[in-house]
Amino acid sequence: MNLSALPSVEKLAQQLVKESQLPKSLVTGFIKRQVGSYRERLMGGEELTREDITAEITTSLDTFESSRLQPVLNGTGILIHTNLGRSPLGHRAAQAVYDVATNYCNLEIDLTTGKRGKRGGFLEESLAILVEAEAATVVNNCAASLVLTLRALIAEGKNEVIVSRGELVEIGGGFRIPDILETSGAKLVEVGATNKTHLHDYEKAITERTALILKVHRSNFYLGGFTGEPELENLFQLAKDHDIPLVEDLGSGALMHTDHLAPIEHEPRPQEQLGRGIELVLFSGDKLLGGPQAGIIAGRKDLVEKIKKEPFYRAVRPDKLILTALQEVVVDYLTLKDNPERLDLVPVLEMLNQTPEDLQEKAQALQEKISDESQIVPTTGATGGGTMPQAQFPSIAVQTAKKPELPHLFTRVEDDKHHTDPRTLRNLPE
């Protein structure tokens, strides 16, 4: 055991803080934790030199500092890249978040009366108008919206939730629909087969213990070939005849006609599904909608009010910054209804709608910043983020033998070459 190999915390901190953007107290604390683990390793008989330990701690500090959330360049061509923070916010929404974050705000104050106000009232009313629903509310993510909805709509002795076997999907992070149902206290009743579910499958499963019928949109995978499911209108009528709610988890939350923006398939919109008989839709705020991470619940007013009275609602409600960002994104969409050409308000829509001429111009600008030999080649982009798994659209990329030396740039590697798609490059460094 050679504890003399351990470096002096203070001396190493003085050395490393000069090369870091972190405060000295953080660097010192980080080194102390590292030295503690090396002390255990040395006491365990591992042979290490002071030079080894110092080099490893220096590398670990660099890795730790780089893990700090910061902007990166997305050259992958994947619009909603989960690992890169999904959809970027538009400038108006981002500015509104900054203004609210750096000041006090009217979170629960009515500015006209000076009395206590309704939290998120503007957002909920605007969302309901946008998706043509009786009411709407917001929680911190889409999985939470499903758990909350199930908790609110089931009861003792009436807790069965009917789901088609073809819709028992796994969402991000390994979470599966059956697990979410179990967490909420609901009992899963599977119907149909993986590839086909008929109306009579749902009908046979309905009992006095049925709380609701749940539809789960296949937003992160697709079924092809010999498949089938009942028409939504017929399923709604069945649910109505038995006085049970019909709920759909849409996942991706497309509010625009995706097939109008790019040569890709149509993604069902919340307002469409509500118009076809779905009584509650649940969808994400940070995917195709292009806002912050949030889960949106919209539909029948009595059901939304019941959900908001569920005690668990307080545990999953969003903070003032999420409410601010989402309300401005919703206002941007309502502005888009009046001015369809203003796709620049929502970055994910703007990127999806870029013309070949736009992409060519951006690719040439990118080439000028790259010192290595490059060429512009055709490629394909994707929506990503667990949305529209079949959606691929033509794009172009700047192809190089090695990764361009731009700070924090992420590329797509194909055939051992780096492809940088300008579609998803929001801002090129000067």
Helices and strands as residue ranges (DSSP letters): G 3-5, H 9-17, H 24-43, H 50-66, E 73-74, G 82-84, H 91-101, H 121-131, E 135-139, H 142-153, E 160-164, G 165-167, G 172-174, H 177-184, E 187-191, H 199-205, E 210-216, H 232-241, E 246-251, H 258-261, H 270-275, E 280-284, E 295-299, H 301-309, H 313-316, H 320-338, G 343-345, H 347-352, H 356-369, E 374-382, E 392-400, E 409-410, E 412-414, E 417-420, G 422-424
